[in-house]
Each structure stands twice: as structure tokens, then as C-alpha cells.
């Protein structure tokens, strides 16, 4: 039986999480703050921890940093949907948390029931997840700098795509995605010749903060695709959360366009819908699909079709994935040209686009 430690200063929230988790067969214990959580961790280590961010005595981030040093454990953060809550959540993910759930606002008893499935899915996934090594924000910046200096070394495949003909890199990712993207995107040079569009399963209140965070780490410009905009080289477009994003044409220009979430796609922003739209807008030979860590199979069918029609695809390998669901399904379907750890994906993209000549490609001017 999976044992879950619920850490929250709200007695009502602890009670509701306990009822949901025990009703699904989990064994639970509770703690009111980070200090009690660390004591419980030492006495009887759980399999998964749900951890509130804002608590008295010891807050969630301080607790997370200590427990990842003392006894690394899969952690699902419980976060508010505010900008401040989003910033703290991304710092928690950088410290090694597996995922996050939204702390309900208003009438907790009603709103907790609405996210019951999300809670159960994410706690189950966390119980099977690989824990990322914690670097923290400054550590990630240093690692990105070092990785950027090596980004053109030994790509797996040499140039096979024409960087002069504008194409698009399509990235799909879910659980474990923020940290994985922070490993990959900062290693791409400022003159990367194709735009990159990212569908990361995430709520809408978080993607603005996430794009801004990535922009501070990357040589590329990173923006949220919150309105229709032209696709430009050297730019990463983060799909607006709680919606979908598509690639299309307006006159002679390629554009990225946010769309209301479509019911036929179970996850949002939908990776499958993004890739399908790109296949309508461009020849497959001018597309690269990258499927990264995440639960489920979003994007696997569409990226398999992309490869069958002549495009290139990359699946993140199991060892570096927090959850191997999405990339594993792409591999199972025969839809991956290469299967790589996150640390080698930027080099592969640079190699395919001819950026492997051992020259310095510049940094972004700020």
C-alpha cells in the first residue's frame, strides 16, 4: 500500500486530502508544517508527500530543500493559482518536486471534489516517478551555461534538415516538464534557425510566469503564445495553459495561435492538436517533434504520423524521464527516430540543423 504524508497547515484541507486518498486505497499520515513533516519523515518515511507551500514555522520550500538533502522522496506541491504561488511552485520543481496540484479557493469542500481525479492521478504518478537531482535556480543557470558551451559537441546525427527553409520544432511535455525544459532550452543557441513551440500541460495562470522564468535562462527569446503571433527563428513559444495552441498560416507567414481547449483532446495544452495542426501547415520534412516526460500518451500518435510522413522525432529516454508515459508510448509505436536523455536533446537538434561545426553561435543580447 502506498503511504502518503499530507503536509498542510489547514486542518480542513488535510481532512479532505485524507478522505480522497484513503478512499482510493492510500495509507495517509498528516503534518501541520515543515518541521513536523521532517520529524515524520525521519520516524517513518512515506512513499509520497503532498506539501503545501505557505505554512507557519517552516514553509514548504524550506522543508522541500531539506528533505531532498536528507531523504529524497517524491513530492507533489499544493500551490495557489496566484502569480506568487506559481513562482514558488517553479522553484519547488527546480528543487526536485515531481508535480503540483492547485490549492482550491473559496469553498474548499466543493472545490477539492472538482480536482479529486487530478489529486489521485498525480499522487499515483509520483509514487512511480524518478526524483530529479536538485540544482535550484542558480545551479540551473550554471549548468545551462556549461551545457551551452558544449551544445555543439557530438550530436547523435549530422545535419539532415535544411535550416534555410523555415521549419518548426514541436515540443510536448507534462509531468516533470518544467525542470526538463530548463535542462534543454538553455542549451539552444541564440541563432537557432527554427522557432520552437512548447505544449506543456499546465494551468493558464502558470504559463505566463513559466515563460518569463525560461526567458531569464535561455539565449533564445521565450514568450507565452497568448495571442496570434508570427513564428520567428530564435524564439520559443510557450502555449497558454488551460487552452490549446495550433500552428497555421496567415497569408505567406507561419503563425502560432491559441485556441479554446477542444473536448476531443483529454490534456491541455494538447500536444496532439499542436502536431496535427503543424502537419496541415507545413510539409513533415520541415517539422521536428520532441516528446518529453509525462503521464499518458498525448502526442504519441501525432508524432508517429509525423515521422511516417518524413519528419524527425525525438523521445526522451526512460532514465532521464520523471514519468516515461508519453515518450514511452512514442517509442512503443515506432514513432521515435532517436531516444535520448534530456541532456543530449539540444545537441541532437543543433546537429540536425547544421549547428555542429564547433563554432560559437553567440548569446542573446539583453
N, C-alpha and C positions, 0 to 999 in steps of 0.2 A: 504494500500500500504506500502510495506517495505521501510524504509528510510535508506539510506546508506551514511555515511560520508567518503569521499575519502581523505586520508591524504598522500600527496606526494609532494616533492619539485620540481618535473619535471612537467611543465605545459603540455607537450605533453602526459605524462603518465596519468595525471589527465583527460585530454580530452578524451583519448582512453577508460579509465575505465568508464567515464561518458557515452560515446556513447554506450558501451556494456551493461551497467547496465540499462540505461534508455530505450534502445531498447528492453529489456526483461521485462519492466514494473516496475522497481525500481524507487524510487524518490531519487535523489542524491544532496548532497552539497559537497563542497571541502574546504580543508585547506592545506596550504603550509608547515606546520611544526607542531611539537607537541604543541607549545604554542597556535597557532591558533586552533588546534584541541580541546584542553581543554576549550578554550573560547566558541567554537561552541557547545561542549558537555553540558556546563552549560546553554547556551541560549536555545537550542532546541535539547534535547537528541535524537540521532538516534537509529535505531534498530540494525544496524551492522556497524562496522568501518573496512575499509581496511587501513592498516597502514604500510607505508614504514619504513624501519629500519634506513637508513642513511639520515639524514636531518639536516640542519643548525638550530641554536638557541636551539632547543630541539629535540633530536633524538627519534626514535620510542620506544626504550626500556625504556627510562626515562618517556616518555609520557604514555606508557602502564602501568608501575608501578603506576603512579599517578592516571590514570583513573580507574584502578581496585580498588583503595582505595576510590576514590571519588564517582564514579558511574559505577559499574561493567557492562560491555557491551560486547557482542560477538565481537571478533576482529579476522580478517584474516590478517596475516602479509604478506607483499610484500617483498620477500627476493631474494638476488642474489644467484647464484648457486656456489659460491666460498666456500672454507673451512671456512673462516672468517664469511661469510654470514650464513652458516649452524650453526656455534656455536652460533651466535646471535639469530638465529631462535629458537634453542632449549631452550635458556634462556627465550625467549619470551613465548614459550609454557609452561615453568615452571611457568612463571608469570601469566598465565591464558588465553593466546591467544587460540582460538579454532583450527586454522589451518593456513596454509601458502600457498601462490602461488609464482611461480618463476617470478622474475622481468626479462623481456625479455632483451637480449643483442643484440647488433647490431642494425638493422633497427627496431625500436620499432613498427611502424605501421604494419609491416609484422608479427613480432613475437607475438604481442598481439593477432592478429587474430587466431594464432595457438592454443593459450591457452584460447580462449573465453569460451569454454564449461567448462573448469576447473574453471575459474573465477565464472561463473554463478552457477555451482554446489556447489562450496564451500561457496559462499555468501548465497545461499538458505539454505544450511545445517546450517550455522552459525546462521541464523535467527531463527532456531528451536532448537539450541543447548543449553545445560546446561553449565553454566560457572563454571569451576573448581576453587576451592579455591586456591588462590596463596600462594605458600610456598617459591618460589625461590630456588636456588640450595642448599644453606646452610640449609634452612628449610627442604628440601627433605632429605638431609643427616641425619639430626637429627631425622626426622620421620622414615626413614629407619632403623636407629639404634634402636629406640624404638620398632618398629614393629618387627624387627629381634629378640629382646629379648622376644617377645610374640608369635613368629611364630608357636610354637607347642601347643598353648592353644586351647582347644576345637575345633578341626576340625569337620566339619559337618558330615563326615563319617570316620569310622575307617579303618584300613589297609585292602584293598581288592585286592591289586596288589602285585606281587612278585618282590621286589626290587633287588633280586639276579639275575633274568633274565633281561638282559638289554632291556629296552624299551625306548620310546621317548615321550616327551611332545611336542605337536604341537600347536603353538600359532598363531592366526590370528587376525589382528587389523588394523584399518585405522584411520579415523578422531578421534582425541583425544588420539591416541595411545601412543605417547612419554611420556606424563605425567602419563598415566595409567600404562605403563610398569615400570616407575620409582616408582610407588606405590607397584608393585607386585614383581618384580625380586629381589630387595634388601632384601626381606624378606625370600628368599630361602637360606638354609644353604650351606656352602662350600662343605659338603659331600652329597649333594642331589644326589641320586644314578642314575638318568637318565639324559641324555642330553636334552636340550631344544632348539627347532628350532623355530624361530620367523619370520613370514612373515608380515612385516609392510609396507603398501603402502607408498612408499617414493622414491624420485629420487636417482639415483646412487651416485651423488656427496654428498648426505647427510648421507648415511648409514655408511660410514667409521667413520665419526665424531660421529654419534649416538652410534655406538658400543663402541667407545673409551670413550664416556661420561658415558654410563652404566657401563663400566668396573670399573670406579672410584667409583661407588656407590654400587657395588654388592660384596658379598662374593664369588659368582661364577665367573669364568673367562668368559668374554664376548668378542667375536670376530666376525668380519664380515666374512660370508661364501663367500669369493671372488674367491675361487678355491676349487677343490675337497679335502676333508679332512675327516679323521675318526671321528665318533661321540664318544665322551668321556663323562663319568659322570662328573658332576661338571662344565659343560661348556654350555654356551648359545651361539647359532649361529644366528646372525642377517643376514637375506637374503640380498644379494646385491640388491640395488634398480635398477629400470628400467629393471629388469630381473626376472626370476623365480628361485626357488630352489626346489630340489627334494631329497628325501631320497632313498637310494639304497644299494646294496651290492657290495662289491669288495672282491672276494674270501670269506673268512669267516667273514669279518668285515662290519659293518654298516658304510656308508659314507653319507655325505651331499655334494650335487653337484649343483653349479649354472648352470642355463641353459638359453639360449636366450628366451625372452618372447614369449609365444605361442599365436597366434591370437585368438584361441577359448576361451581364458580367458580374460575377459574385464579389470581386475585390476592386477597390478603387484607391488611387487612380489605376485603371485597368491596363496591365501590360499587354494582354491580348488585343485589346482595342487599339492601342497605340501602334503595335506592329502591323495589324491588319490595315490600318489607315495609311501607314507608310508604304505598304506594298501596292496600294492603289495610286499613290502619288509618285512613286519612283520605281525604276527597274530594280529588281532584287540585287543586282550586281553593285548597286550603289548604296547598299544598306549593310550594316553590321549589327547583329543582335547580341547583347550580353545579358545573360540570365544569372542572377546572383542569389544569395542566401534568402530563404523564405519558406513559410508554410505553404502547402497546397501545390497547385500546378499552373498558376497564372502565367501566361505567356509561352508555355512549353509547346502547345500545338501550333501557335502562330510562328514561333521561331523555327520550328521544324519545317514548316512550309517555306519560310524564308530561305532556309538552307537548300531545300529541294529545288527552289526556283533560281538558285545561283548566288545567293548572298552568303555572307560569312557569319558564323556564330561562335560564341564562347560560353561555356558553362563553368561556373566556379566549382572547384573540386570539393569533395566531401570534408576533407580535413580542415580546410580554412572556412567552411560554411558554419554559421551558428546553427542553422536548420538546412538540411540538404534537400528539402522537398521540391522546390521549383527547379533548381539546376539539375537535381537528380532525375526529375521527370523528363527534362530535355535530353539528358544522356540516355535514359531508357528508351525514348522514342527514336533514337538515332539522329537527333537534331543538332548535335554539337560537333563543330569542326575540331575544336580543341577543348580540353578540360584542364583548367589551370588554377593554381592558388591565387588568391586576390593580389598578392604581391607581384605577380607576373602578368597581370591582365593589361596594365598600361603599356608595358613593353611590347606585348603582342599587338595592340592597336597601333602603336608607333611603327612597328615592323611592317604591318600590312600596308601602312600608308607611306612607307619610304622614309620614315624619320629615324633610321638606324645607321646613320653614316658616321657616328662618333663625333658629331659637331654639336656645339651648344646652340640650343634653339631659343634662348632668351627667356626673360621673365617678364611678367606683366608690370607695366609702369602704373603706379598708383598716385 
